[in-house]
Amino acid sequence: MSQAFDPEWSRVIDVRHLPAGPIDIVASPDECRRLAARFEIAAIDRLVAHIAFAPDGGRIGVTGRIVAAIVQTCAISGEDFPVAIDEPVDLRFVPLRDLPPPDEEVELSAEACDEIEYDGLTFDLGEALAQTLALAIDPFAEGPDADRARKEHGLAGDGASGAFAALAALRTRDENHD
């Protein structure tokens, strides 16, 4: 038996009652704490989405920005450091009936990649925004002390070694043979 997913930042929107103008969706401290745990980062200190709706029949466009103050752990030094995120939002919620049958082969355009299906009269904008935030977080972020930690642990290297150096050597060889 599978357990139902409990979104950390749920904001269910009824397509019959869309706000007329721009709105702000602010995550509570508890929602920020739960999202930080889900995304495996040290903290989310502030999370706000500034968005506007553009209905087009049953399709609902959502545009705006996600602004967040997060704390990540440096991939090199292991120390926490603050990161500011300011990410554009450009989503389209599409009624389930507008999608092709699941067994039909479909070629997606770049525009269709940000389409999110919904069934009935509601969709969870909060979860879609949480996923947008997740994509904006650099999983290999390096803090201000990364170079110091590299030197301290002998990870600095000399730039003339490793896979990229090998690729550069191949490129140089190919250029010399042309």
C-alpha positions in Angstrom: 0.0 0.0 0.0 1.5 3.3 -1.0 1.4 6.4 1.1 -0.1 9.6 -0.2 2.4 12.5 -0.9 2.0 15.3 1.6 3.4 18.5 -0.1 5.4 20.7 2.1 4.2 23.9 0.4 0.7 23.2 -0.8 -1.5 25.9 -2.3 -4.5 24.5 -4.0 -5.9 26.8 -6.6 -9.5 26.5 -7.8 -9.6 27.4 -11.5 -13.1 28.9 -11.1 -11.7 31.5 -8.6 -8.4 32.7 -9.9 -7.0 36.0 -8.4 -7.5 38.9 -10.9 -4.1 40.5 -10.2 -0.6 39.5 -9.1 -0.3 37.8 -5.7 2.4 36.7 -3.3 2.6 33.2 -2.0 4.7 33.1 1.2 6.0 29.9 2.7 5.6 29.7 6.5 8.6 28.9 8.7 7.3 25.3 9.1 6.9 24.9 5.3 10.5 26.3 4.8 11.9 23.8 7.3 10.1 20.9 5.7 11.2 22.0 2.2 14.8 22.3 3.3 14.7 18.8 4.6 13.2 17.5 1.4 15.8 19.3 -0.8 18.6 18.3 1.6 19.9 21.8 2.2 20.7 23.4 5.6 17.8 25.9 5.7 15.3 28.0 3.8 15.1 31.3 5.7 12.6 33.0 3.3 10.6 31.8 0.3 8.1 34.0 -1.6 6.6 33.5 -5.1 5.4 36.7 -6.8 3.0 35.4 -9.5 0.1 36.2 -11.8 -2.4 34.0 -13.5 -3.4 34.1 -17.2 -6.4 31.8 -17.9 -6.9 30.6 -21.4 -9.9 28.3 -21.5 -9.1 25.4 -19.2 -5.4 26.2 -19.4 -3.9 28.4 -16.8 -0.6 30.3 -17.3 1.3 31.2 -14.2 4.2 33.6 -14.5 6.4 35.6 -12.1 9.4 34.9 -9.8 10.4 32.8 -6.9 12.7 34.7 -4.4 14.3 32.7 -1.7 17.1 33.1 0.9 18.5 29.6 1.5 21.5 28.2 3.3 23.5 25.5 1.6 26.4 23.3 2.6 29.5 23.9 0.5 30.3 20.8 -1.6 34.0 21.2 -0.9 34.5 22.6 2.6 31.3 21.3 4.2 30.6 24.7 5.7 27.2 26.4 5.4 26.8 29.6 3.4 23.9 31.8 2.4 22.5 31.7 -1.2 20.0 34.1 -2.8 17.7 32.6 -5.4 15.7 34.8 -7.8 14.2 32.4 -10.4 11.6 33.1 -13.1 8.4 31.1 -13.1 6.6 30.3 -16.3 4.2 27.3 -15.9 1.1 26.2 -17.6 -1.5 24.0 -15.9 -3.4 21.9 -18.5 -6.6 19.9 -17.9 -6.0 16.2 -18.0 -8.4 15.9 -20.9 -6.1 18.1 -23.1 -3.3 15.6 -22.9 -2.8 12.7 -25.3 -3.5 9.1 -24.3 -0.7 7.6 -22.2 0.2 5.0 -24.9 0.5 7.6 -27.7 4.0 8.7 -28.6 4.4 12.4 -28.3 7.2 14.8 -29.2 7.5 17.6 -26.6 8.3 21.1 -27.6 10.3 23.3 -25.2 7.0 25.1 -24.4 5.3 21.8 -23.4 8.0 20.9 -20.9 6.5 23.3 -18.4 3.0 22.0 -18.7 1.5 20.4 -15.6 -1.6 18.4 -15.8 -4.5 18.7 -13.4 -7.7 16.8 -13.0 -11.0 18.4 -11.9 -11.2 22.0 -10.9 -8.1 22.5 -8.8 -4.3 22.2 -9.0 -1.5 22.5 -6.4 0.4 25.6 -7.3 2.6 25.3 -4.2 4.0 22.0 -5.2 4.8 23.2 -8.7 6.6 26.2 -7.2 8.5 24.0 -4.8 9.7 21.9 -7.8 10.7 25.1 -9.5 12.7 26.1 -6.5 14.3 22.6 -6.4 15.5 23.1 -9.9 17.1 26.4 -9.0 19.2 25.0 -6.2 22.8 24.1 -7.3 23.5 20.7 -5.8 27.2 21.2 -6.1 27.3 24.8 -4.8 30.7 26.0 -3.5 30.9 28.4 -0.6 33.4 31.3 -0.1 35.9 29.0 1.6 36.0 26.3 -1.1 39.4 27.3 -2.5 40.9 27.3 1.0 39.5 23.9 1.7 40.8 22.5 -1.6 44.3 23.7 -0.8 44.1 22.5 2.8 43.1 19.0 1.7 45.3 18.8 -1.4 42.5 19.0 -3.8 43.6 22.2 -5.5 45.3 20.4 -8.5 47.3 22.3 -11.1 44.7 22.7 -13.8 46.9 20.7 -16.2 45.6 17.3 -15.1 42.4 15.4 -15.1 39.7 14.7 -17.7 39.4 18.3 -18.9 43.2 18.5 -19.5 43.0 15.3 -21.5 40.2 16.8 -23.6 42.1 20.0 -24.1 45.1 18.0 -25.3 43.0 16.1 -27.8 41.5 19.3 -29.1 45.0 20.9 -29.5 46.2 17.7 -31.3 43.2 17.8 -33.7 43.7 21.5 -34.4 47.4 20.9 -35.2 46.4 18.2 -37.7 43.9 20.3 -39.6 
